[in-house]
């Protein structure tokens, strides 16, 4: 089965940076689009970023555009999310997911990695 494992979260001050990683197994990674979402305290999960497998195009939520960068290393079966110039509102648990061809939705979310941004 598909398994995704997020890592790289931690505590950072406002304006600081982190790089999150998501290792994938159980799929032909290079043929799948990937996404990042986050769950912030008191809120539902929100969309963060998507990367299409076919041409590498990326899409970002307005709240993170210009500050976050999504990338992938197909040789390592890993997708990354570079978080720059962070703000306290960026605090939350970040999850990666894969686009499931049978449903057209993203799923197989990992356990998540906690990001805490202090003032």
PyMOL commands that set and color helices and strands:
alter all, ss='L'
color gray80, all
select helices_A, chain A and resi 29-31+74-76+88-90
alter helices_A, ss='H'
color red, helices_A
select strands_A, chain A and resi 3-7+11-13+18-25+34-39+45-51+58-60+68-73+78-83+92-100+105-107+113-118
alter strands_A, ss='S'
color yellow, strands_A
deselect
rebuild
show_as cartoon
